[in-house]
Amino acid sequence: MKDYSVRKYQSSDFEIWNLFVATAKNATFLFNRGFMDYHQDRFSDFSLMIFKRDKLVSILPAHQIDNQIYSHNGLTYGGLVVEKKAKLTEVIAMFQATLQFLNAENIQKLHIKTIPDIYVSKPSSELQYALFLVDATLTRRDSLSVIDQTNGYFPSKDRRSCALRGRKKQLVIKEEAIFDEFWNEILIPNLTKKHHASPVHSLDEIKLLHHRFPENIRHFNVYHENKLVAGTTVFVTDNVAHPQYISGNEDKNELGSLDFLYHHLISDVFKEKRYFDFGISNEQQGRKLNGGIVFWKESFGASTIVQDFYTVETDSFHKLENVLI
C-alpha cells in the first residue's frame, strides 16, 4: 500500500478526472464532472482521487454528511472507479489506502452503492471482494428488472396486445429535445398525485444535462391526434438503455401508450444495446417490492439482477493488511 496515495478532488482536477472516467473499466457518463456538478449545491463534495506513485488509478465520487462519506447519493451507482488494467490485489490496496485516508480525516463510515455489472465494460467485482474482507455491512439490496437482448426479446401476449393497441390508435413516437410539456403536464403531476414526490431532476437541470450529454440523455414523446399522452427520458451508456423517467396521462391504458413506447424502444431504437434496464421496483430501502410494477416489467421479458449497498467502518482498513498468502 505504500505506493498509493489519496487526496480530495479539486476543481482544478476537472480535466484529469474526466479523462480517467472516459477510459475506466467501470465508469459511465454519470461520473463525468459535467454530470456530477449539476447538483453541487445540494452535496458537500468529498470525491477522492487515488494515485499509484504519480499515476491516477482510481476515483471515488462521493460527498460528506457530518463524519460520514457517501458514494454518492446524487448518483444511481458508485464506489471505486478503476482503470482498465486494475488487478484484484491492486484494487484491494486502493481500497485500503482510501479507508486509511478517510480514517485519518476523522471520517467514521463510508457508504457505498455498488455499480451493477451490466454497466461495466469488463468484469469489475474487485471492490465487492474487498468489502467482504473488511466485514462491510450489507444495508440495502435493490432488484433491477433487465432484458439481456443477446437472449432475444420475448414480450408476453398481453404486452404485444397493448403495443398493437397503440398502433391501431395511430400513436406517434417522436424523439425530441423538448422536455417542458412532458415535465410540466404529465411527469410532475403524476409523481405528485401518486407518490407525493418530484422528479429527481428539475426541468432546468434535465435540460442542462441533455445539453451537456445529448448522446447519453435522449427523450421520446408519444402523441395521439397531436396531443402529448406519454413520454420517457432515457439514460444511455455503452451497454445499457435505462428509462430514467416514464409516465403517461390518464388514457395510457386505453391507448396502450406506455407499452407501445417501450416496445418501440426495446425492439427498434435500442435493439443494439445489450441491456435494457427498467430499473428498480423497490421501496423502503429495498425491503418492499411493488408487485404490480415488477410484473409489468417482467412481462416484457425482463429478469432480475441486484444492486447492493454497504456501510464500512473506516478503521477496518487494517483488515486488509495480511490478505495475501
C-alpha positions in Angstrom: 0.0 0.0 0.0 3.0 2.3 0.4 2.9 3.1 -3.3 -0.6 4.5 -3.1 -1.7 8.0 -2.1 -5.1 9.6 -1.8 -6.3 13.2 -1.9 -9.6 15.0 -2.3 -10.8 16.2 -5.7 -10.4 19.9 -6.5 -12.0 21.9 -9.3 -8.6 22.1 -11.0 -8.7 18.3 -11.4 -11.8 18.6 -13.7 -10.0 17.6 -16.9 -7.9 14.8 -15.5 -10.9 13.4 -13.6 -13.0 13.3 -16.8 -10.1 11.8 -18.9 -9.9 9.0 -16.3 -13.7 8.4 -16.4 -13.6 8.1 -20.2 -11.1 5.1 -20.0 -12.1 3.4 -16.7 -13.5 -0.1 -16.9 -16.5 0.5 -14.7 -17.4 4.1 -15.4 -20.3 5.8 -17.2 -21.1 9.4 -18.0 -22.7 9.8 -14.6 -19.2 10.1 -13.1 -18.2 12.9 -15.5 -17.9 16.1 -13.5 -20.2 17.8 -16.1 -22.9 15.5 -14.8 -21.9 15.3 -11.1 -21.5 19.0 -10.6 -25.1 20.0 -11.8 -26.2 19.4 -8.2 -23.1 20.5 -6.4 -25.2 23.0 -4.4 -27.0 20.0 -2.7 -24.0 18.0 -1.7 -20.8 18.7 0.1 -18.4 17.1 -2.3 -15.8 14.7 -0.9 -14.7 12.9 -4.0 -11.3 11.2 -3.9 -8.5 10.5 -6.3 -6.2 7.5 -5.7 -2.7 7.5 -7.2 -0.1 4.8 -7.5 3.1 6.8 -7.3 2.1 9.7 -9.7 -0.4 7.9 -11.8 -4.2 8.2 -11.2 -5.5 4.7 -10.9 -8.9 5.1 -9.2 -11.5 7.7 -8.2 -14.3 7.7 -5.7 -17.3 10.0 -6.5 -18.5 10.9 -3.0 -20.0 13.6 -0.7 -19.9 14.2 3.0 -22.6 14.4 5.7 -21.2 15.1 9.1 -18.5 12.4 9.8 -19.7 10.0 7.1 -19.0 9.7 3.4 -21.5 8.6 0.8 -20.7 7.3 -2.7 -22.9 9.1 -4.0 -26.5 9.9 -3.0 -26.8 12.1 -6.1 -25.9 9.2 -8.4 -27.6 5.9 -9.2 -24.4 3.9 -8.5 -20.9 4.4 -7.3 -17.9 3.0 -5.4 -14.3 2.8 -6.6 -13.9 3.5 -10.3 -10.8 1.9 -11.5 -8.5 1.8 -14.5 -9.0 -0.9 -17.2 -5.9 -2.9 -16.2 -6.6 -2.9 -12.5 -5.9 -6.2 -10.8 -7.6 -7.6 -7.7 -4.6 -7.1 -5.4 -4.3 -3.6 -6.7 -7.9 -2.7 -6.0 -7.6 -4.1 -2.5 -4.6 -1.8 -1.9 -6.5 1.1 -3.4 -9.4 0.5 -1.1 -7.1 0.1 1.9 -5.5 3.4 1.1 -8.9 5.0 0.7 -10.2 3.8 4.1 -6.9 4.8 5.9 -7.1 8.3 4.3 -10.8 8.7 5.4 -10.0 7.4 8.9 -7.2 10.0 9.2 -9.7 12.6 8.2 -11.9 11.6 11.1 -14.5 10.0 8.8 -16.2 7.2 10.7 -18.1 5.4 8.0 -18.1 5.0 4.2 -21.4 4.2 2.5 -21.1 2.5 -0.9 -23.7 1.8 -3.6 -22.2 -0.7 -6.0 -22.2 -0.5 -9.8 -24.5 -3.2 -11.3 -22.5 -5.5 -13.6 -24.5 -4.5 -16.7 -22.9 -1.0 -16.6 -19.2 -2.1 -16.7 -17.1 -2.7 -19.8 -15.3 -5.7 -18.3 -15.6 -7.8 -15.0 -15.2 -5.4 -12.1 -16.2 -7.0 -8.9 -12.9 -6.4 -7.1 -14.5 -3.9 -4.7 -17.2 -6.4 -3.7 -14.5 -8.8 -2.6 -12.6 -6.1 -0.7 -15.9 -5.2 1.1 -16.2 -8.8 2.2 -12.7 -8.8 3.5 -13.4 -5.7 5.8 -16.7 -7.2 7.0 -18.7 -4.4 5.4 -22.4 -4.4 6.4 -25.0 -5.0 3.6 -27.6 -2.4 4.4 -29.8 -2.5 1.3 -30.4 -4.6 -1.8 -32.4 -3.4 -4.8 -33.7 -5.5 -7.6 -33.4 -4.3 -11.2 -35.5 -5.7 -14.0 -33.3 -6.1 -17.0 -33.6 -7.5 -20.5 -30.5 -9.1 -22.0 -31.0 -8.6 -25.7 -28.4 -11.2 -26.6 -31.0 -13.8 -25.4 -33.7 -12.2 -27.5 -36.8 -10.1 -26.8 -39.9 -12.1 -25.9 -42.8 -9.9 -24.5 -45.9 -11.6 -23.2 -49.1 -11.9 -25.2 -50.6 -9.0 -23.1 -47.7 -6.7 -23.8 -47.8 -7.4 -27.5 -51.6 -6.9 -27.5 -51.2 -3.5 -25.7 -48.4 -2.4 -28.1 -50.7 -3.3 -31.0 -53.5 -1.3 -29.5 -51.2 1.8 -29.6 -50.5 1.1 -33.3 -54.2 0.8 -34.0 -54.8 4.1 -32.2 -52.2 5.6 -34.5 -50.0 6.8 -31.8 -46.8 8.6 -32.9 -43.5 8.5 -31.2 -41.0 11.3 -31.6 -37.6 11.8 -30.3 -37.4 15.4 -29.2 -35.1 17.7 -27.3 -38.1 19.4 -25.7 -38.8 18.4 -22.1 -41.1 21.2 -20.9 -44.6 19.8 -21.8 -43.8 16.3 -20.6 -42.3 17.5 -17.3 -45.0 20.1 -16.5 -48.2 18.3 -17.8 -47.5 14.6 -17.2 -44.5 13.7 -15.1 -44.7 16.2 -12.3 -48.5 15.9 -11.8 -48.3 12.1 -11.8 -45.4 11.9 -9.3 -47.2 14.5 -7.1 -50.5 12.6 -7.2 -49.2 9.0 -6.8 -46.1 9.4 -4.7 -46.2 13.0 -3.3 -42.8 13.4 -4.9 -41.0 15.4 -7.5 -38.6 14.3 -10.3 -35.0 13.9 -9.1 -34.0 16.4 -11.8 -35.8 19.7 -12.2 -36.8 20.8 -15.7 -33.9 23.2 -15.8 -31.5 20.5 -14.6 -32.6 17.9 -17.2 -32.4 20.4 -20.0 -28.9 21.4 -18.8 -27.7 17.8 -18.6 -29.2 17.0 -22.1 -27.3 19.9 -23.5 -24.1 18.6 -22.0 -24.7 14.9 -22.8 -27.0 14.8 -25.9 -26.0 11.3 -26.9 -26.4 9.9 -23.4 -29.7 11.6 -22.4 -32.5 11.1 -25.0 -36.1 12.0 -24.8 -39.1 10.4 -26.5 -42.7 11.7 -26.6 -45.9 9.8 -27.6 -48.7 11.7 -29.3 -52.3 10.8 -30.0 -54.0 13.1 -32.5 -51.2 15.6 -32.0 -51.7 15.6 -28.2 -48.9 14.5 -25.9 -50.1 11.4 -24.0 -46.8 9.9 -22.7 -43.1 10.2 -22.7 -39.8 8.9 -21.4 -36.3 10.2 -20.8 -33.7 7.5 -21.4 -30.1 7.4 -20.0 -27.9 5.7 -22.5 -24.5 4.2 -21.7 -22.2 1.9 -23.7 -24.1 -1.3 -22.8 -27.4 -0.1 -21.4 -30.5 1.9 -22.2 -32.3 2.9 -19.0 -35.5 4.9 -18.9 -34.9 7.3 -16.0 -38.4 8.7 -16.3 -41.5 7.4 -17.9 -45.1 8.5 -17.5 -48.4 8.7 -19.3 -51.7 10.6 -19.0 -54.9 9.1 -17.7 -55.6 7.5 -21.1 -52.4 5.4 -21.0 -54.2 2.1 -20.5 -56.9 2.7 -23.1 -54.4 3.9 -25.6 -51.6 1.4 -24.7 -49.2 4.3 -24.9 -46.6 3.1 -22.4 -46.5 -0.5 -23.8 -46.3 0.9 -27.4 -43.5 3.2 -26.3 -41.5 0.5 -24.5 -41.9 -1.9 -27.4 -40.6 0.6 -29.8 -37.6 1.5 -27.6 -36.6 -2.2 -27.0 -37.3 -3.6 -30.4 -36.1 -0.7 -32.5 -34.3 2.3 -31.0 -32.1 0.5 -28.6 -32.1 -3.0 -30.2 -28.2 -2.8 -30.5 -27.8 -2.3 -26.7 -27.1 -5.4 -24.9 -29.2 -4.5 -21.9 -32.5 -2.7 -21.4 -32.7 -1.7 -17.7 -36.2 -1.0 -16.5 -34.7 0.0 -13.1 -35.9 -0.9 -9.6 -39.4 -1.7 -8.3 -38.4 -1.3 -4.7 -39.3 0.9 -1.8 -38.3 1.2 1.8 -34.6 0.7 1.2 -35.2 -2.5 -0.8 -37.4 -4.1 1.8 -40.6 -3.8 -0.2 -41.3 -4.8 -3.8 -44.1 -3.3 -5.9 -45.6 -6.4 -7.3 -47.7 -4.8 -10.0 -44.8 -2.8 -11.4 -42.3 -5.7 -11.4 -44.9 -8.0 -13.0 -45.4 -5.4 -15.8 -41.6 -5.2 -16.4 -41.2 -9.0 -16.4 -44.0 -9.3 -18.9 -41.6 -7.7 -21.4 -39.2 -10.5 -20.7 -37.1 -8.8 -18.0 -35.2 -10.8 -15.4 -33.7 -9.7 -12.1 -30.2 -8.5 -11.1 -29.4 -6.9 -7.8 -27.6 -3.8 -6.7 -26.0 -3.9 -3.2 -25.4 -1.1 -0.7 -22.8 -1.4 2.0 -21.5 0.5 5.1 -17.9 0.3 6.0 -16.2 1.3 9.2 -13.1 3.2 8.0 -10.9 1.9 10.9 -11.3 -1.6 9.3 -8.5 -0.8 6.8 -6.2 -2.9 8.9 -8.2 -6.0 8.0 -6.6 -5.7 4.5 -3.0 -5.8 5.7 -2.5 -9.6 5.7 -4.8 -10.8 3.0 -2.2 -12.2 0.6 -0.6 -15.6 1.4 
